[in-house]
Structures are given as C-alpha cells and as structure tokens.
C-alpha cells in the first residue's frame, strides 16, 4: 500500500494498493499524482500501462521490462531483462543506471545516489570523449568495497615473498574470494576454479579476476604487461593485473656510484582487445578510498 498525505491538513489524498507485479489492485483518487509503484511515473494512456523507470519501461501486468538494460553488456552473467542483478530484496536501482568515477574520485557519468554499484574508469579527467572511449573499451571495473584494497595488499606481500603469481576473483554481487597461489609464471585453471567456487558458495557469480606478476629485480624492468595466456583467458571480462616496476635509486657517498633496486607496485586493466595505462597502486587506492569513504 502507498498513501499520499497532505502535509498541511494531514488528510489522505491518495491511497493505492498493489499486486506483487505493481499493478494497482484497489485505489482512491488514483489520478491525484502520477508517481505510483516504487515511486515511478505510471503511464496509462491508450492502455499502455507501464512504469517509467527512466532507463526503460516496466509492464504493470507482469514484472518484466519492455527492453534490455542499456548497460547489460557489463553483466554477462545476468539476464538483460533482470532488475538489480536479480536481487530486488537487497538492492534497488531507481534509474536503471550506474555511477562512474574517474581516478580522481570524481563522479563523471550517470549519477544515481540510490545505486550501490560503483564503477571506476581508468581515466583522470572529466572529458566526455575520454569517458565514452573508456566505457566503449570496457576499461573500468566494479568496486565491490574497500576490502578489495586489503586483498590486493595481501596479494602483493605474498607475491613478493614467494615469487609466484596469486589470484582472487570478484563477483557480480560484490563477493570476493580467498587469495590462491599459482605458479611462478601463471595461474592455473585449477587455481581459478577454487576461487570461483568461493563465489558460488556465497551465492555469487564470477565477474572479473585480480592476479599478480612477480618481479626479479636483477633481470626485470617491469612486469605489468599481461601475458598472451592472461589475454586469451580473459574471455569477455576486463580483469586487473597487479605488477611491479623496478626503480633504481643512487646510494649516496659511493664511488663508483652504486644503486639500490626497489619495487613499485602498479595496477593495470586489460581485456581481449584493450588495456589501460599502468598506474601506481597508490593512485588506485586513493581513488577507491575517495569514492567509498
């Protein structure tokens, strides 16, 4: 039931009772104002009987949309006709759109304060052309929560200590798997299967993975290029690569001049067709923290 109350007189000026589909079952003064089920505008002219959800229309007689989600390409594991990732009890989607942010933490596209899903574009400005290009290239990721930073830092420590690749996966609903170890130069399908199994137990589905590349300071300048295997296995997903860059710093008061090698941590997005520029993990962390906190 939805009641509209006059703020001055405190009288009930509209009363609406709905079937589970959103169809009005019983009403009083239904024409008083147009916003009805879930606060959406009801369009009933010429027996159309739909709710305007801005991004698409929903039928009143049965709980379906008349067209696919315009952002359905980002959710390959979910029906393009579904609502809020098939989880309407725990999630809402007032506009049917998503919030996009740049690496400075600025909201740059489709702002909607009611949506709990946020996406990070790997650009640093608000230029419309760059935003469109990043979305077209699928160089953005879903931010499941601040926990992803902790996982990445833990994976960095394991990779540095054991000189092996590690991986974890992120789900459509924000679940994050445990970190699993791979080999020195690859993460096996068996390792990925274990991580994906964690999501399945949590009632979630595989959205993208995060894996690391170790670095040998004596021989490697950097390790932030995805391998051919990485790219081939990405399928339709945009994944995250955590890698290192060797930095040489002079040691003072040495002759001849000597240098020490240090590791700097970088992050990069890649898919089968495109990859972002590698950025320092510190910049990524600042963006995530700014967006979520």
N, C-alpha and C positions, 0 to 999 in steps of 0.2 A: 504494500500500500504506500501511496505517496500523497501527502497532504500539503497544500499551499495555504499558508496562514497570512492574513493581513496584519502587517506589523503594527498598525495603529489600533484597529478595533479588536484584534486577536480572534477575529472570526475566520472560520474555514471557508476559503473562497474557491477551492478546487479539491476534489477527492478522486483518486484514481487507484483502482485495484487491478493487478496484472496476473496473467497466466505466466508460467515459467519462461515462455518464449518472448515475453514482452508485450504480447497482445493484450489490449485493455479488455478486462472482463466485466467490470462494473465501474461507473463513474458518475460524478456530479459536477456540472459546469466544466466539462472537458475542454471547451473552446476558450476558457479564460486565458490560458497562456500555452504556447506550443511545446515547451520543453517537458518531456514526459519520461519514459523508461530510461533509467541511468542518466537522466539529465539531458538526453539527446532530443533534438527537434523532431517531432513527428510530422511526416509528410503524407497526408491522406488524400490529396487531390486526385480525382479520377481513379479512385480505388487503388492507388499505388501502394499505400500502407507500408511505408518503410521508415526507419530511423536514420537520420543523417549523422554519421559518425565522422564527418569531415573528410577522412581519407577514403571512405567507402560507405555504402548503404547496407543496412541490415533489415531483413524482412521481419514483419511483426508476426506473421502466422507460424513461422518456424525459425529456429535460431540459426540462420545462415546469412552470410553476406552475399551480395549480388555480383561481386567481383573479387579477384585475388587481392591480398595485401600488397600494396605498391612496393613494400620493402621485403617481399617474400624471398628474394634471392639471397638474403643474408641468413635465412633459416632453412637450410636444405632438409633438415630432419623434421620439419613441422609443415602440416598442410597449409597451403597458401590461403585457404578459406577459414583457418582457425582463428580464435580470438585469444590474445595474450598468452601465446605459446601453449595453448590447450590447458591453461591453469587459471581459470576465472575465479576460483575461490581465493587464491593468494595474490593475484595480480590484477591490475586494472590497466586500461590502455585508452584514456579519454580521447585521444586524437588519432589513434592508429598509426602513430609515427614514433620516431626515436630521437634522442638527444645526441648530437655530435659535438665533440670538443676538439680543439687543437692542442698542440704540445705546450702551449702556454696556459692551458686550463680554461680557455675562453669557449663559451658556447657559440657555435657558428652556424648551426642548422637545425630546423625543426624542434624548437624549444617546446617542451611539454613537462611541466613540473609534476604531473601525476604519474609519469612512467618511471619505473625503477631500473630500466635498462639504459646504460650509457655507453657510447662508443667513442673511442679515441682515434682521431685521424692523425696520421704521421706527417703533419704539416705544422708550420709555426706561425701562419698568418691567417687573416680572415678574407683573403681574396676569393671571390666567387669562383673564378676559373680553377684555382688550386683545389678548392673544396670539391667541386664537381669532378675533377680529374682523380682525386684520391678515392672518391666513392666509386667512380667508374672502374678504377684499377683494383678496387677492393683492398686498399691499403689502410685498413682500420681494424680495430679489434673491440670486442665486447669487454667491458670492465666488470668482472664479477664481484669485486670487492677489494678492500685493502689487503686481504690475505694473499693476493697474488704477488705482492711485493715481498712478503715474508718467504713465500715459496721460491721465488727467484733468487733471493739472497742465500737461502739454504742450499739451493742447487749450485750456486756459484762456489760455495765453500767445499761442497762435495767434489765438484769438478776439479778445483784447484788442488785438492788433497790427493785424489785418486787418479787424476789424469784420464778420466773416462767420460763419455757422454752420459748425460742424465736427461730424464724427461718426465713431464706430468701433463695431464690433459684437463681442459676446461669444458664444462657442459653448458647446454642451452639455458639451463635454469640457474646457472651460477655455481654449481658444484665444482670442486677442484679435487683431483685425485691425489694420492700419495706420490712422492717422487720415486722413480725407479731407475736403476742403473743399467746402462747398456755396455757397449764395448768401447775401445779406445777411439774408433773412427765411425761408429754408427750406433743407432738404437734399433734393436731388432723388432720384428713384428710381434714376437712373444712378449717383449717388454711393453710395447704399446697395448697389447691385449690385456695385460694385467692392469694398466692404468684405466683403460676403458671399462673394465669390469668394475672398478671402484665407482664410476659414474652410474653404471647400471644398477648397482646395489642401492645407490642414492635416489633411484628413480629418474635419472637424468640421461641425456643423450650427448654424444661426442660433438663438440663444436669446433675446437681447434687444440693444437698441442703446443707446448713450450719445451724446447730442448737446448742443450748446451754443447759447445765445442771447446775442448781443452786447448791450451797453447803450450808449445815447447819454446821457451824463451831463447834458447840457443839457436834455433833454426827458423821460427815462425815470426813474421812481422805482425800478422793479424789472422784471425780465424772466423771473421764474420761473413764469409760467403757461404751460402747454403750449398751443399753438395748436390750432384745430379740425383742421387738417391733421395735426398730431402725433397727436392722439387718434384720428382716423379711420384713420391708417396703423398704429396700434399693434396692430390685429387682436386676437389672444388673448394678447399679450405684455404684461408690465409692463416699461416702459423707464425710463431715467434721463435727467433733464434737468439740465444744468449751466447755471446762470444767475447773474445779478448783482443786487445791491441797491445803490442809491445811498445813501451815508451822508454827511451834512453835518457838518463839524467847524468850530467857530469859529476864526478866525485871531486870535490874541491881539494886543493893542495896535493894533487898527484901529478907526477911527471915521470914518463909521458902521461898525458891526460888519460884517465881511466873513466869508465862509465858503469853505472848500475842499471840493470833492466828491471822495469816494473810492469805490472799488468794493469790495464784499464779496461773496465767492463763496458761492453756495448750491447745494444739490442737492435734487432732488425726484423721487419716483417717481410714475408715472401709468400708467393703462391706460384702456380704453374707458369704464369705469364709475366708477373711483375714482382719487383722487390723495392722496398723503401731504402732510403739512405740509412746507413748505420748511425745511431745516435747514442750518446753516453747514457748509461743506465741512470745516472743521477738526474738527467733531464726528464726521462720517463717517469721516475719516481716522484719528482716534483709535480709533474702534470697529474698523475693519479691521485696524489695526496690533495692537490688543489681541487680536483673535481669531486672527490668523495668526502673530503673533510671541510 
